[in-house]
Structure formats: C-alpha cells, structure tokens
Amino acid sequence: MNGGDAAGRLVRPFTLTGGRTRPSRADFTLITTVTATDPQPAWADRLQPEHARILKRCARPIAVAELAAHLDLPVSVVVILLCDLLEESRITTHRPHPVSSAGAADLGLLRKVREGLGRL
C-alpha cells in the first residue's frame, strides 16, 4: 500500500491527510494536469514528506491519476494533499479542455478509417 518506515509499519491514508476525508477544493479530476511552481516560495514552511514526494513528481506536468499511481496512494488522498499544495501556491493546475460538439470526431470518417485499416 503506502511506503513503510524502517520498521516496516504502514502509514494509513487518513494519517497522511490529517484525518481529512474530503478535498477542500473541487479543482481536480483524474486527468487534471499538475505542475510544481518554480521556484518554491522561500517563506513556505517545511514540507511533510508526502508533499515533498508530490512536488518532486510534479517537476514536469503530470495527471492526477498518474501521480497517484506513481506514489502508490489512493487518488482521494493525493487530491487532498494536492489541495494543500495548491492553497500554498506550490503547484498549478491545468484542467482539460472539454470537447465541443463542433470539435467532436465525425463518426462517418472514423468508420471509413477503420474500414481502410481493415483492408490493409
């Protein structure tokens, strides 16, 4: 589950979030891209280890779902920790742009492409 310490004990997810079970903001979806701010504010308090791990992974843009997988943490826990970092201006978020009906793929064109690939 979560990384254990030297004694092999596991840290429970609710401990990582300070007992919080819900995010303080609704900025995050599974495909929201997160990037660490650079440089980190000098006035910021010392980070918790989990926050530091997140910031290290967010040096380059990464999706919330991918971040949770890399950290081996539940998405809900990662989102709560990301809310902390966002509120401290340590990360930026980029929401995916919704596809409008005008930008949606033409179903007829997709069928023709599939048929053409089937003939190869």
BALUMGU-651489 format. One record per atom (N, C-alpha, C): residue number from 0; residue in three letters; chain; atom name; x, y, z. Coordinates in steps of 0.001 Angstrom, whole numbers, always signed. Each point is the difference from the previous one (the first is absolute). Layout:
// residues N
{k:NUM | r:ala | c:A | a:CA | u:X | v:Y | w:Z}
...
This chain:
// residues 120
{k:0 | r:met | c:A | a:N | u:+845 | v:-1187 | w:+0}
{k:0 | r:met | c:A | a:CA | u:-845 | v:+1187 | w:+0}
{k:0 | r:met | c:A | a:C | u:+880 | v:+1237 | w:+0}
{k:1 | r:asn | c:A | a:N | u:+206 | v:+626 | w:+1115}
{k:1 | r:asn | c:A | a:CA | u:+831 | v:+1197 | w:+106}
{k:1 | r:asn | c:A | a:C | u:+1383 | v:-397 | w:+461}
{k:2 | r:gly | c:A | a:N | u:+945 | v:+880 | w:-278}
{k:2 | r:gly | c:A | a:CA | u:+1358 | v:-287 | w:+417}
{k:2 | r:gly | c:A | a:C | u:+83 | v:-136 | w:+1506}
{k:3 | r:gly | c:A | a:N | u:+669 | v:-1041 | w:+459}
{k:3 | r:gly | c:A | a:CA | u:+163 | v:-216 | w:+1425}
{k:3 | r:gly | c:A | a:C | u:+1300 | v:+617 | w:+472}
{k:4 | r:asp | c:A | a:N | u:+139 | v:+123 | w:+1312}
{k:4 | r:asp | c:A | a:CA | u:+1258 | v:+524 | w:+521}
{k:4 | r:asp | c:A | a:C | u:+969 | v:-1153 | w:+205}
{k:5 | r:ala | c:A | a:N | u:+1123 | v:+267 | w:+644}
{k:5 | r:ala | c:A | a:CA | u:+1042 | v:-1008 | w:+165}
{k:5 | r:ala | c:A | a:C | u:-505 | v:-1215 | w:+771}
{k:6 | r:ala | c:A | a:N | u:-956 | v:+188 | w:+880}
{k:6 | r:ala | c:A | a:CA | u:-535 | v:-1114 | w:+777}
{k:6 | r:ala | c:A | a:C | u:-1034 | v:-787 | w:-785}
{k:7 | r:gly | c:A | a:N | u:-333 | v:+450 | w:-1206}
{k:7 | r:gly | c:A | a:CA | u:-951 | v:-729 | w:-831}
{k:7 | r:gly | c:A | a:C | u:-1448 | v:+327 | w:+290}
{k:8 | r:arg | c:A | a:N | u:-264 | v:+1002 | w:+826}
{k:8 | r:arg | c:A | a:CA | u:-1387 | v:+371 | w:+280}
{k:8 | r:arg | c:A | a:C | u:-564 | v:+789 | w:-1169}
{k:9 | r:leu | c:A | a:N | u:-1264 | v:-153 | w:-236}
{k:9 | r:leu | c:A | a:CA | u:-665 | v:+736 | w:-1071}
{k:9 | r:leu | c:A | a:C | u:-625 | v:+1267 | w:+551}
{k:10 | r:val | c:A | a:N | u:-10 | v:+1034 | w:-810}
{k:10 | r:val | c:A | a:CA | u:-670 | v:+1243 | w:+357}
{k:10 | r:val | c:A | a:C | u:-1383 | v:-38 | w:-635}
{k:11 | r:arg | c:A | a:N | u:-998 | v:+135 | w:+806}
{k:11 | r:arg | c:A | a:CA | u:-1371 | v:-40 | w:-493}
{k:11 | r:arg | c:A | a:C | u:-327 | v:+1279 | w:-755}
{k:12 | r:pro | c:A | a:N | u:-795 | v:-106 | w:-1072}
{k:12 | r:pro | c:A | a:CA | u:-303 | v:+1193 | w:-807}
{k:12 | r:pro | c:A | a:C | u:-586 | v:+1162 | w:+795}
{k:13 | r:phe | c:A | a:N | u:-884 | v:-276 | w:+965}
{k:13 | r:phe | c:A | a:CA | u:-600 | v:+1109 | w:+751}
{k:13 | r:phe | c:A | a:C | u:+1031 | v:+716 | w:+859}
{k:14 | r:thr | c:A | a:N | u:+1102 | v:-647 | w:+322}
{k:14 | r:thr | c:A | a:CA | u:+1059 | v:+659 | w:+758}
{k:14 | r:thr | c:A | a:C | u:+719 | v:+1008 | w:-879}
{k:15 | r:leu | c:A | a:N | u:+176 | v:-336 | w:-1271}
{k:15 | r:leu | c:A | a:CA | u:+677 | v:+898 | w:-930}
{k:15 | r:leu | c:A | a:C | u:-772 | v:+1293 | w:-203}
{k:16 | r:thr | c:A | a:N | u:-1318 | v:-81 | w:+133}
{k:16 | r:thr | c:A | a:CA | u:-843 | v:+1172 | w:-230}
{k:16 | r:thr | c:A | a:C | u:-417 | v:+684 | w:+1300}
{k:17 | r:gly | c:A | a:N | u:+538 | v:-441 | w:+1117}
{k:17 | r:gly | c:A | a:CA | u:-381 | v:+589 | w:+1279}
{k:17 | r:gly | c:A | a:C | u:-1433 | v:-322 | w:+371}
{k:18 | r:gly | c:A | a:N | u:-491 | v:-1136 | w:-453}
{k:18 | r:gly | c:A | a:CA | u:-1369 | v:-410 | w:+306}
{k:18 | r:gly | c:A | a:C | u:-1047 | v:+545 | w:-953}
{k:19 | r:arg | c:A | a:N | u:+414 | v:+842 | w:-936}
{k:19 | r:arg | c:A | a:CA | u:-961 | v:+562 | w:-957}
{k:19 | r:arg | c:A | a:C | u:-405 | v:-1066 | w:-1017}
{k:20 | r:thr | c:A | a:N | u:-1264 | v:-12 | w:-342}
{k:20 | r:thr | c:A | a:CA | u:-494 | v:-985 | w:-968}
{k:20 | r:thr | c:A | a:C | u:-513 | v:+643 | w:-1281}
{k:21 | r:arg | c:A | a:N | u:-86 | v:+1324 | w:-6}
{k:21 | r:arg | c:A | a:CA | u:-495 | v:+709 | w:-1185}
{k:21 | r:arg | c:A | a:C | u:+941 | v:+1142 | w:-349}
{k:22 | r:pro | c:A | a:N | u:+165 | v:+238 | w:-1312}
{k:22 | r:pro | c:A | a:CA | u:+859 | v:+1126 | w:-402}
{k:22 | r:pro | c:A | a:C | u:-662 | v:+1330 | w:+350}
{k:23 | r:ser | c:A | a:N | u:+833 | v:+1003 | w:+205}
{k:23 | r:ser | c:A | a:CA | u:-515 | v:+1331 | w:+341}
{k:23 | r:ser | c:A | a:C | u:-426 | v:+780 | w:-1234}
{k:24 | r:arg | c:A | a:N | u:+347 | v:-517 | w:-1182}
{k:24 | r:arg | c:A | a:CA | u:-326 | v:+672 | w:-1255}
{k:24 | r:arg | c:A | a:C | u:-469 | v:-1045 | w:-1006}
{k:25 | r:ala | c:A | a:N | u:-624 | v:+478 | w:-1076}
{k:25 | r:ala | c:A | a:CA | u:-482 | v:-906 | w:-1049}
{k:25 | r:ala | c:A | a:C | u:+769 | v:+217 | w:-1300}
{k:26 | r:asp | c:A | a:N | u:+1292 | v:+335 | w:+107}
{k:26 | r:asp | c:A | a:CA | u:+808 | v:+314 | w:-1177}
{k:26 | r:asp | c:A | a:C | u:+502 | v:-1230 | w:-748}
{k:27 | r:phe | c:A | a:N | u:-105 | v:-1179 | w:+579}
{k:27 | r:phe | c:A | a:CA | u:+695 | v:-1157 | w:-545}
{k:27 | r:phe | c:A | a:C | u:-930 | v:-1073 | w:-543}
{k:28 | r:thr | c:A | a:N | u:+356 | v:-495 | w:-1186}
{k:28 | r:thr | c:A | a:CA | u:-604 | v:-1201 | w:-565}
{k:28 | r:thr | c:A | a:C | u:+1151 | v:-973 | w:-219}
{k:29 | r:leu | c:A | a:N | u:-299 | v:-1188 | w:-462}
{k:29 | r:leu | c:A | a:CA | u:+1058 | v:-979 | w:-258}
{k:29 | r:leu | c:A | a:C | u:+979 | v:+466 | w:-1071}
{k:30 | r:ile | c:A | a:N | u:-482 | v:+819 | w:-933}
{k:30 | r:ile | c:A | a:CA | u:+862 | v:+417 | w:-1112}
{k:30 | r:ile | c:A | a:C | u:+475 | v:+1448 | w:+108}
{k:31 | r:thr | c:A | a:N | u:-233 | v:+628 | w:+1157}
{k:31 | r:thr | c:A | a:CA | u:+555 | v:+1331 | w:+230}
{k:31 | r:thr | c:A | a:C | u:+1522 | v:-128 | w:+39}
{k:32 | r:thr | c:A | a:N | u:+685 | v:+888 | w:-688}
{k:32 | r:thr | c:A | a:CA | u:+1463 | v:-4 | w:-17}
{k:32 | r:thr | c:A | a:C | u:+515 | v:+925 | w:+1094}
{k:33 | r:val | c:A | a:N | u:+994 | v:-474 | w:+730}
{k:33 | r:val | c:A | a:CA | u:+557 | v:+732 | w:+1132}
{k:33 | r:val | c:A | a:C | u:+1483 | v:+247 | w:-261}
{k:34 | r:thr | c:A | a:N | u:+469 | v:+1221 | w:+318}
{k:34 | r:thr | c:A | a:CA | u:+1403 | v:+352 | w:-160}
{k:34 | r:thr | c:A | a:C | u:+453 | v:+771 | w:+1230}
{k:35 | r:ala | c:A | a:N | u:+1179 | v:-333 | w:+511}
{k:35 | r:ala | c:A | a:CA | u:+558 | v:+721 | w:+1145}
{k:35 | r:ala | c:A | a:C | u:+415 | v:+1395 | w:-443}
{k:36 | r:thr | c:A | a:N | u:-206 | v:+973 | w:+882}
{k:36 | r:thr | c:A | a:CA | u:+455 | v:+1354 | w:-303}
{k:36 | r:thr | c:A | a:C | u:+1512 | v:+48 | w:+157}
{k:37 | r:asp | c:A | a:N | u:+610 | v:+855 | w:-761}
{k:37 | r:asp | c:A | a:CA | u:+1454 | v:+82 | w:+38}
{k:37 | r:asp | c:A | a:C | u:+408 | v:+1456 | w:+18}
{k:38 | r:pro | c:A | a:N | u:+726 | v:+467 | w:+939}
{k:38 | r:pro | c:A | a:CA | u:+504 | v:-746 | w:+1160}
{k:38 | r:pro | c:A | a:C | u:-1040 | v:-41 | w:+1107}
{k:39 | r:gln | c:A | a:N | u:+181 | v:-895 | w:+937}
{k:39 | r:gln | c:A | a:CA | u:-904 | v:-81 | w:+1141}
{k:39 | r:gln | c:A | a:C | u:+153 | v:+1265 | w:+841}
{k:40 | r:pro | c:A | a:N | u:-1095 | v:+506 | w:+563}
{k:40 | r:pro | c:A | a:CA | u:+91 | v:+1207 | w:+820}
{k:40 | r:pro | c:A | a:C | u:+961 | v:-197 | w:+1173}
{k:41 | r:ala | c:A | a:N | u:+875 | v:+966 | w:+222}
{k:41 | r:ala | c:A | a:CA | u:+987 | v:-90 | w:+1082}
{k:41 | r:ala | c:A | a:C | u:-673 | v:+77 | w:+1366}
{k:42 | r:trp | c:A | a:N | u:-1161 | v:+648 | w:+85}
{k:42 | r:trp | c:A | a:CA | u:-671 | v:+187 | w:+1280}
{k:42 | r:trp | c:A | a:C | u:-780 | v:-1231 | w:+439}
{k:43 | r:ala | c:A | a:N | u:-85 | v:-993 | w:-872}
{k:43 | r:ala | c:A | a:CA | u:-833 | v:-1177 | w:+281}
{k:43 | r:ala | c:A | a:C | u:+569 | v:-815 | w:+1165}
{k:44 | r:asp | c:A | a:N | u:-901 | v:-569 | w:+769}
{k:44 | r:asp | c:A | a:CA | u:+409 | v:-877 | w:+1102}
{k:44 | r:asp | c:A | a:C | u:+624 | v:-1278 | w:-553}
{k:45 | r:arg | c:A | a:N | u:+641 | v:-718 | w:+880}
{k:45 | r:arg | c:A | a:CA | u:+585 | v:-1295 | w:-364}
{k:45 | r:arg | c:A | a:C | u:-1129 | v:-936 | w:-444}
{k:46 | r:leu | c:A | a:N | u:+281 | v:-746 | w:-1035}
{k:46 | r:leu | c:A | a:CA | u:-1010 | v:-897 | w:-563}
{k:46 | r:leu | c:A | a:C | u:-77 | v:-1327 | w:+741}
{k:47 | r:gln | c:A | a:N | u:-1201 | v:-582 | w:-6}
{k:47 | r:gln | c:A | a:CA | u:-140 | v:-1378 | w:+449}
{k:47 | r:gln | c:A | a:C | u:+609 | v:-886 | w:-1086}
{k:48 | r:pro | c:A | a:N | u:+483 | v:-1176 | w:+346}
{k:48 | r:pro | c:A | a:CA | u:+629 | v:-870 | w:-997}
{k:48 | r:pro | c:A | a:C | u:-893 | v:-300 | w:-1206}
{k:49 | r:glu | c:A | a:N | u:-1295 | v:-170 | w:+241}
{k:49 | r:glu | c:A | a:CA | u:-906 | v:-316 | w:-1104}
{k:49 | r:glu | c:A | a:C | u:-131 | v:+1176 | w:-960}
{k:50 | r:his | c:A | a:N | u:-50 | v:+1208 | w:+553}
{k:50 | r:his | c:A | a:CA | u:-65 | v:+1193 | w:-839}
{k:50 | r:his | c:A | a:C | u:+1282 | v:+131 | w:-826}
{k:51 | r:ala | c:A | a:N | u:+1129 | v:-281 | w:+608}
{k:51 | r:ala | c:A | a:CA | u:+1280 | v:+81 | w:-709}
{k:51 | r:ala | c:A | a:C | u:+55 | v:-1022 | w:-1134}
{k:52 | r:arg | c:A | a:N | u:-506 | v:-1199 | w:+236}
{k:52 | r:arg | c:A | a:CA | u:-39 | v:-1027 | w:-1054}
{k:52 | r:arg | c:A | a:C | u:-866 | v:+451 | w:-1170}
{k:53 | r:ile | c:A | a:N | u:-1121 | v:+623 | w:+317}
{k:53 | r:ile | c:A | a:CA | u:-890 | v:+487 | w:-1056}
{k:53 | r:ile | c:A | a:C | u:+701 | v:+1075 | w:-816}
{k:54 | r:leu | c:A | a:N | u:+614 | v:+958 | w:+668}
{k:54 | r:leu | c:A | a:CA | u:+677 | v:+1087 | w:-718}
{k:54 | r:leu | c:A | a:C | u:+1137 | v:-526 | w:-875}
{k:55 | r:lys | c:A | a:N | u:+693 | v:-996 | w:+465}
{k:55 | r:lys | c:A | a:CA | u:+1081 | v:-586 | w:-796}
{k:55 | r:lys | c:A | a:C | u:-561 | v:-615 | w:-1285}
{k:56 | r:arg | c:A | a:N | u:-1120 | v:-703 | w:+110}
{k:56 | r:arg | c:A | a:CA | u:-637 | v:-614 | w:-1174}
{k:56 | r:arg | c:A | a:C | u:-615 | v:+1046 | w:-922}
{k:57 | r:cys | c:A | a:N | u:-346 | v:+1168 | w:+553}
{k:57 | r:cys | c:A | a:CA | u:-658 | v:+1045 | w:-781}
{k:57 | r:cys | c:A | a:C | u:+990 | v:+986 | w:-609}
{k:58 | r:ala | c:A | a:N | u:+1282 | v:-339 | w:-7}
{k:58 | r:ala | c:A | a:CA | u:+977 | v:+886 | w:-631}
{k:58 | r:ala | c:A | a:C | u:-358 | v:+204 | w:-1467}
{k:59 | r:arg | c:A | a:N | u:-554 | v:-1019 | w:-594}
{k:59 | r:arg | c:A | a:CA | u:-561 | v:+77 | w:-1353}
{k:59 | r:arg | c:A | a:C | u:-1493 | v:-264 | w:+119}
{k:60 | r:pro | c:A | a:N | u:-798 | v:+532 | w:-925}
{k:60 | r:pro | c:A | a:CA | u:-1451 | v:-210 | w:+90}
{k:60 | r:pro | c:A | a:C | u:-359 | v:-1487 | w:+74}
{k:61 | r:ile | c:A | a:N | u:-938 | v:-315 | w:+886}
{k:61 | r:ile | c:A | a:CA | u:-436 | v:-1373 | w:+188}
{k:61 | r:ile | c:A | a:C | u:-1476 | v:-7 | w:+353}
{k:62 | r:ala | c:A | a:N | u:-734 | v:-981 | w:-492}
{k:62 | r:ala | c:A | a:CA | u:-1427 | v:-126 | w:+305}
{k:62 | r:ala | c:A | a:C | u:-181 | v:-537 | w:+1413}
{k:63 | r:val | c:A | a:N | u:-1086 | v:+371 | w:+634}
{k:63 | r:val | c:A | a:CA | u:-290 | v:-417 | w:+1370}
{k:63 | r:val | c:A | a:C | u:-3 | v:-1529 | w:+114}
{k:64 | r:ala | c:A | a:N | u:-646 | v:-690 | w:-925}
{k:64 | r:ala | c:A | a:CA | u:-65 | v:-1459 | w:+56}
{k:64 | r:ala | c:A | a:C | u:+1389 | v:-623 | w:-110}
{k:65 | r:glu | c:A | a:N | u:+826 | v:+537 | w:-887}
{k:65 | r:glu | c:A | a:CA | u:+1359 | v:-511 | w:-162}
{k:65 | r:glu | c:A | a:C | u:+832 | v:+263 | w:+1251}
{k:66 | r:leu | c:A | a:N | u:-174 | v:+1168 | w:+587}
{k:66 | r:leu | c:A | a:CA | u:+717 | v:+351 | w:+1223}
{k:66 | r:leu | c:A | a:C | u:-353 | v:-980 | w:+1115}
{k:67 | r:ala | c:A | a:N | u:-1279 | v:-279 | w:+172}
{k:67 | r:ala | c:A | a:CA | u:-442 | v:-948 | w:+1034}
{k:67 | r:ala | c:A | a:C | u:+604 | v:-1381 | w:-236}
{k:68 | r:ala | c:A | a:N | u:+69 | v:-422 | w:-1257}
{k:68 | r:ala | c:A | a:CA | u:+587 | v:-1301 | w:-313}
{k:68 | r:ala | c:A | a:C | u:+1487 | v:-31 | w:+341}
{k:69 | r:his | c:A | a:N | u:+723 | v:+1054 | w:-348}
{k:69 | r:his | c:A | a:CA | u:+1434 | v:+61 | w:+305}
{k:69 | r:his | c:A | a:C | u:+253 | v:+9 | w:+1506}
{k:70 | r:leu | c:A | a:N | u:-870 | v:+657 | w:+752}
{k:70 | r:leu | c:A | a:CA | u:+182 | v:+105 | w:+1446}
{k:70 | r:leu | c:A | a:C | u:-564 | v:-1195 | w:+749}
{k:71 | r:asp | c:A | a:N | u:-751 | v:-855 | w:-705}
{k:71 | r:asp | c:A | a:CA | u:-656 | v:-1161 | w:+600}
{k:71 | r:asp | c:A | a:C | u:-920 | v:+423 | w:+1143}
{k:72 | r:leu | c:A | a:N | u:-788 | v:+1048 | w:-277}
{k:72 | r:leu | c:A | a:CA | u:-964 | v:+523 | w:+957}
{k:72 | r:leu | c:A | a:C | u:-1360 | v:+86 | w:-664}
{k:73 | r:pro | c:A | a:N | u:-1079 | v:-105 | w:+784}
{k:73 | r:pro | c:A | a:CA | u:-1332 | v:+196 | w:-573}
{k:73 | r:pro | c:A | a:C | u:-140 | v:+1407 | w:-583}
{k:74 | r:val | c:A | a:N | u:-730 | v:+115 | w:-1088}
{k:74 | r:val | c:A | a:CA | u:-207 | v:+1300 | w:-640}
{k:74 | r:val | c:A | a:C | u:-608 | v:+991 | w:+985}
{k:75 | r:ser | c:A | a:N | u:-918 | v:-450 | w:+819}
{k:75 | r:ser | c:A | a:CA | u:-648 | v:+908 | w:+959}
{k:75 | r:ser | c:A | a:C | u:+1015 | v:+625 | w:+947}
{k:76 | r:val | c:A | a:N | u:+977 | v:-755 | w:+429}
{k:76 | r:val | c:A | a:CA | u:+1040 | v:+522 | w:+893}
{k:76 | r:val | c:A | a:C | u:+879 | v:+1000 | w:-754}
{k:77 | r:val | c:A | a:N | u:+381 | v:-354 | w:-1217}
{k:77 | r:val | c:A | a:CA | u:+844 | v:+887 | w:-802}
{k:77 | r:val | c:A | a:C | u:-710 | v:+1325 | w:-250}
{k:78 | r:val | c:A | a:N | u:-1284 | v:-42 | w:-281}
{k:78 | r:val | c:A | a:CA | u:-756 | v:+1233 | w:-254}
{k:78 | r:val | c:A | a:C | u:-23 | v:+885 | w:+1250}
{k:79 | r:ile | c:A | a:N | u:-169 | v:-580 | w:+1166}
{k:79 | r:ile | c:A | a:CA | u:+13 | v:+797 | w:+1234}
{k:79 | r:ile | c:A | a:C | u:+1362 | v:+657 | w:+189}
{k:80 | r:leu | c:A | a:N | u:+1072 | v:-745 | w:-253}
{k:80 | r:leu | c:A | a:CA | u:+1348 | v:+555 | w:+131}
{k:80 | r:leu | c:A | a:C | u:+265 | v:+1059 | w:-1068}
{k:81 | r:leu | c:A | a:N | u:-532 | v:-209 | w:-1208}
{k:81 | r:leu | c:A | a:CA | u:+147 | v:+996 | w:-1054}
{k:81 | r:leu | c:A | a:C | u:-727 | v:+1296 | w:+363}
{k:82 | r:cys | c:A | a:N | u:-1142 | v:-114 | w:+659}
{k:82 | r:cys | c:A | a:CA | u:-719 | v:+1201 | w:+452}
{k:82 | r:cys | c:A | a:C | u:+870 | v:+816 | w:+941}
{k:83 | r:asp | c:A | a:N | u:+703 | v:-679 | w:+903}
{k:83 | r:asp | c:A | a:CA | u:+912 | v:+700 | w:+912}
{k:83 | r:asp | c:A | a:C | u:+1042 | v:+785 | w:-792}
{k:84 | r:leu | c:A | a:N | u:+597 | v:-667 | w:-978}
{k:84 | r:leu | c:A | a:CA | u:+1061 | v:+621 | w:-791}
{k:84 | r:leu | c:A | a:C | u:-527 | v:+1141 | w:-862}
{k:85 | r:leu | c:A | a:N | u:-1202 | v:-153 | w:-541}
{k:85 | r:leu | c:A | a:CA | u:-597 | v:+1055 | w:-814}
{k:85 | r:leu | c:A | a:C | u:-303 | v:+1227 | w:+845}
{k:86 | r:glu | c:A | a:N | u:-510 | v:-214 | w:+1193}
{k:86 | r:glu | c:A | a:CA | u:-320 | v:+1117 | w:+889}
{k:86 | r:glu | c:A | a:C | u:+1261 | v:+748 | w:+446}
{k:87 | r:glu | c:A | a:N | u:+1153 | v:-671 | w:-16}
{k:87 | r:glu | c:A | a:CA | u:+1269 | v:+638 | w:+353}
{k:87 | r:glu | c:A | a:C | u:+749 | v:+504 | w:-1236}
{k:88 | r:ser | c:A | a:N | u:-651 | v:-47 | w:-1164}
{k:88 | r:ser | c:A | a:CA | u:+592 | v:+442 | w:-1273}
{k:88 | r:ser | c:A | a:C | u:+1265 | v:-768 | w:-361}
{k:89 | r:arg | c:A | a:N | u:+55 | v:-1254 | w:+369}
{k:89 | r:arg | c:A | a:CA | u:+1157 | v:-839 | w:-321}
{k:89 | r:arg | c:A | a:C | u:-192 | v:-791 | w:-1284}
{k:90 | r:ile | c:A | a:N | u:-1239 | v:-47 | w:-503}
{k:90 | r:ile | c:A | a:CA | u:-286 | v:-676 | w:-1263}
{k:90 | r:ile | c:A | a:C | u:-955 | v:+845 | w:-824}
{k:91 | r:thr | c:A | a:N | u:-39 | v:-297 | w:-1281}
{k:91 | r:thr | c:A | a:CA | u:-1020 | v:+570 | w:-880}
{k:91 | r:thr | c:A | a:C | u:-762 | v:-1163 | w:-609}
{k:92 | r:thr | c:A | a:N | u:-1238 | v:+251 | w:-366}
{k:92 | r:thr | c:A | a:CA | u:-824 | v:-1037 | w:-611}
{k:92 | r:thr | c:A | a:C | u:-431 | v:+437 | w:-1387}
{k:93 | r:his | c:A | a:N | u:-197 | v:-981 | w:-845}
{k:93 | r:his | c:A | a:CA | u:-479 | v:+242 | w:-1351}
{k:93 | r:his | c:A | a:C | u:-1109 | v:-1005 | w:-278}
{k:94 | r:arg | c:A | a:N | u:-1202 | v:+520 | w:-50}
{k:94 | r:arg | c:A | a:CA | u:-1149 | v:-869 | w:-266}
{k:94 | r:arg | c:A | a:C | u:-66 | v:-311 | w:-1480}
{k:95 | r:pro | c:A | a:N | u:-423 | v:-1199 | w:-346}
{k:95 | r:pro | c:A | a:CA | u:-142 | v:-334 | w:-1412}
{k:95 | r:pro | c:A | a:C | u:-1114 | v:+823 | w:-633}
{k:96 | r:his | c:A | a:N | u:+176 | v:+316 | w:-1269}
{k:96 | r:his | c:A | a:CA | u:-1022 | v:+752 | w:-714}
{k:96 | r:his | c:A | a:C | u:-1084 | v:-959 | w:-473}
{k:97 | r:pro | c:A | a:N | u:-1260 | v:+299 | w:+310}
{k:97 | r:pro | c:A | a:CA | u:-1072 | v:-885 | w:-472}
{k:97 | r:pro | c:A | a:C | u:-104 | v:+50 | w:-1521}
{k:98 | r:val | c:A | a:N | u:-336 | v:-1129 | w:-580}
{k:98 | r:val | c:A | a:CA | u:-172 | v:-76 | w:-1448}
{k:98 | r:val | c:A | a:C | u:-1405 | v:+449 | w:-327}
{k:99 | r:ser | c:A | a:N | u:-113 | v:+1014 | w:-832}
{k:99 | r:ser | c:A | a:CA | u:-1321 | v:+492 | w:-391}
{k:99 | r:ser | c:A | a:C | u:-549 | v:-880 | w:-1111}
{k:100 | r:ser | c:A | a:N | u:-1270 | v:+145 | w:-268}
{k:100 | r:ser | c:A | a:CA | u:-605 | v:-795 | w:-1070}
{k:100 | r:ser | c:A | a:C | u:+616 | v:+369 | w:-1349}
{k:101 | r:ala | c:A | a:N | u:+462 | v:+1248 | w:-157}
{k:101 | r:ala | c:A | a:CA | u:+633 | v:+400 | w:-1250}
{k:101 | r:ala | c:A | a:C | u:+1366 | v:-657 | w:-157}
{k:102 | r:gly | c:A | a:N | u:+675 | v:-298 | w:+1136}
{k:102 | r:gly | c:A | a:CA | u:+1319 | v:-610 | w:-61}
{k:102 | r:gly | c:A | a:C | u:-37 | v:-1510 | w:+100}
{k:103 | r:ala | c:A | a:N | u:-1171 | v:-566 | w:+172}
{k:103 | r:ala | c:A | a:CA | u:-111 | v:-1451 | w:+134}
{k:103 | r:ala | c:A | a:C | u:+318 | v:-671 | w:-1331}
{k:104 | r:ala | c:A | a:N | u:+549 | v:-1195 | w:+94}
{k:104 | r:ala | c:A | a:CA | u:+373 | v:-744 | w:-1203}
{k:104 | r:ala | c:A | a:C | u:-1246 | v:-387 | w:-788}
{k:105 | r:asp | c:A | a:N | u:+113 | v:+29 | w:-1306}
{k:105 | r:asp | c:A | a:CA | u:-1080 | v:-404 | w:-882}
{k:105 | r:asp | c:A | a:C | u:-63 | v:-1521 | w:-5}
{k:106 | r:leu | c:A | a:N | u:-1118 | v:-556 | w:+460}
{k:106 | r:leu | c:A | a:CA | u:-156 | v:-1446 | w:+108}
{k:106 | r:leu | c:A | a:C | u:+134 | v:-683 | w:-1358}
{k:107 | r:gly | c:A | a:N | u:-510 | v:+617 | w:-1041}
{k:107 | r:gly | c:A | a:CA | u:+118 | v:-570 | w:-1348}
{k:107 | r:gly | c:A | a:C | u:+1451 | v:-96 | w:-447}
{k:108 | r:leu | c:A | a:N | u:+770 | v:+1033 | w:+287}
{k:108 | r:leu | c:A | a:CA | u:+1410 | v:-10 | w:-349}
{k:108 | r:leu | c:A | a:C | u:+739 | v:-1097 | w:+765}
{k:109 | r:leu | c:A | a:N | u:-327 | v:-154 | w:+1273}
{k:109 | r:leu | c:A | a:CA | u:+644 | v:-1040 | w:+797}
{k:109 | r:leu | c:A | a:C | u:-308 | v:-1393 | w:-550}
{k:110 | r:arg | c:A | a:N | u:-1222 | v:-209 | w:-462}
{k:110 | r:arg | c:A | a:CA | u:-362 | v:-1311 | w:-598}
{k:110 | r:arg | c:A | a:C | u:+805 | v:-252 | w:-1272}
{k:111 | r:lys | c:A | a:N | u:+159 | v:+1037 | w:-819}
{k:111 | r:lys | c:A | a:CA | u:+781 | v:-157 | w:-1236}
{k:111 | r:lys | c:A | a:C | u:+1459 | v:-319 | w:+312}
{k:112 | r:val | c:A | a:N | u:+543 | v:+635 | w:+1012}
{k:112 | r:val | c:A | a:CA | u:+1380 | v:-277 | w:+401}
{k:112 | r:val | c:A | a:C | u:+110 | v:-1440 | w:+477}
{k:113 | r:arg | c:A | a:N | u:-944 | v:-438 | w:+814}
{k:113 | r:arg | c:A | a:CA | u:+15 | v:-1389 | w:+492}
{k:113 | r:arg | c:A | a:C | u:-91 | v:-990 | w:-1136}
{k:114 | r:glu | c:A | a:N | u:-891 | v:+268 | w:-947}
{k:114 | r:glu | c:A | a:CA | u:-128 | v:-897 | w:-1162}
{k:114 | r:glu | c:A | a:C | u:+1289 | v:-36 | w:-818}
{k:115 | r:gly | c:A | a:N | u:+608 | v:+1181 | w:-202}
{k:115 | r:gly | c:A | a:CA | u:+1250 | v:+60 | w:-760}
{k:115 | r:gly | c:A | a:C | u:+1117 | v:-767 | w:+698}
{k:116 | r:leu | c:A | a:N | u:+72 | v:+117 | w:+1305}
{k:116 | r:leu | c:A | a:CA | u:+1025 | v:-749 | w:+749}
{k:116 | r:leu | c:A | a:C | u:-272 | v:-1501 | w:-52}
{k:117 | r:gly | c:A | a:N | u:-1274 | v:-348 | w:-26}
{k:117 | r:gly | c:A | a:CA | u:-358 | v:-1432 | w:-91}
{k:117 | r:gly | c:A | a:C | u:+414 | v:-609 | w:-1325}
{k:118 | r:arg | c:A | a:N | u:+69 | v:+804 | w:-1053}
{k:118 | r:arg | c:A | a:CA | u:+388 | v:-502 | w:-1312}
{k:118 | r:arg | c:A | a:C | u:+1511 | v:-159 | w:-130}
{k:119 | r:leu | c:A | a:N | u:+764 | v:+577 | w:+895}
{k:119 | r:leu | c:A | a:CA | u:+1474 | v:-101 | w:-74}
{k:119 | r:leu | c:A | a:C | u:+521 | v:-1358 | w:+306}
